Amino acid sequence: MPITDPDKIWPELEREGVDEVRKKLAMGVYARYKIPVIEKWLRRKEATTGIHTMTDEQPATVHPEQPKSANGVPARMWQMTKLFFPRIWRDPVWSKVIAVGIVAVIGVSWAWLKNVDNRSRDLIGKNTSKEGLGSEKSTNLLSEVEPPFPKPPRIDSKEGEPNEFNLLINRDITIRVGKPNIAIVIESKKTESGFTPENALYNLLRTEKVNLIINLFKEESFKVKGFFREIYDGNINLLRQANALSKIDYLILGKLNYSFQKDARIDSDLISCNINFSYKIINKHAEIIRSDSFSVIGPGFSEDAALERGLEILSEKYSNRILKPIF
């Protein structure tokens, strides 16, 4: 049963003092059933000390304005908040509800920020396109808007390759209007006498139907440094990054292998040259549009003669087949 006997409550109030009792009463520390007894004690103390703030003719209880905490929330409400939220957070159901709500708020905020960023970029892009991207003003504007994220790495097979590869491209090639402009590079080994089969085949493949370009690259370095082999094996990103095909319509990369043998059954001095030629055709968009290969045999009384005759046969039989996708 609640204790409302003044003889038991007033001694406690005497020990606390008037100021402390008023403070606790204002903060709502005392239970409701004690408040009439406490107010009566305060009136008696005020009457004895000469401070008259409330009389018996004014029985109504007037509570002073509750003090506020540093953040502007009433002290009583702040105390209840500090007790309520820790309890609800420890609750297994409400804690999950709160967590889901926090995640949802973060997701919505992120989507809103991305939308604002995209709109800003579109607006800046329109403004810079009107002023001209080459101007100093637009360049500074773009540099300010560019986010501080690292740029994605280039798709290069070796560090520093694009710069080195650029140095091997001849940008001053001669092109012909009204004809397909076709660059060609053939890889083969020299004979012991120094004969180069690719040069002979370049001359044999020339035709009035196309403009054959044999100096798109610095050929020796292009082969020695491995760029021919890398592009032939499929890394055509090098061509895209360097914009190597901007002036031509097609690029033909070919590999020519050969070997010699003698056939004593026919003539002990006769030499046969077995030639295998494989090639790929790449269009100006750096796309491989054709891959093919074939073999021929050239006879001769010396290795160079047999090789030359084999190249002539190859040109006679297969030049149209090589150039067919281009016409």
Sequence and secondary structure as in RCSB ss.txt:
>XXXX:A:sequence
MPITDPDKIWPELEREGVDEVRKKLAMGVYARYKIPVIEKWLRRKEATTGIHTMTDEQPATVHPEQPKSANGVPA
RMWQMTKLFFPRIWRDPVWSKVIAVGIVAVIGVSWAWLKNVDNRSRDLIGKNTSKEGLGSEKSTNLLSEVEPPFP
KPPRIDSKEGEPNEFNLLINRDITIRVGKPNIAIVIESKKTESGFTPENALYNLLRTEKVNLIINLFKEESFKVK
GFFREIYDGNINLLRQANALSKIDYLILGKLNYSFQKDARIDSDLISCNINFSYKIINKHAEIIRSDSFSVIGPG
FSEDAALERGLEILSEKYSNRILKPIF
>XXXX:A:secstr
     HHHHHHHHHHH HHHHHHHHHHT S GGGHHHHHHHHHHHHHHHT  S  TT  S       B TTS BH
HHHHHHHHHHHHHHHSHHHHHHHHHHHHHHHHHHHHHHHHHHHHHHHHHHHHHHHH TTSHHHHHHHHHHS S  
      SSTTHHHHHHTTB TT    TTS EEEEEEE    TT   HHHHHHHHH  TTSEEES SB HHHHHHT
THHHHHHTT THHHHHHTTTTT SEEEEEEEEEEEEE TTT TT EEEEEEEEEEEEETTS EEEEEEEEEEEEE
SSHHHHHHHHHHHHHHHHHHHHHGGG 
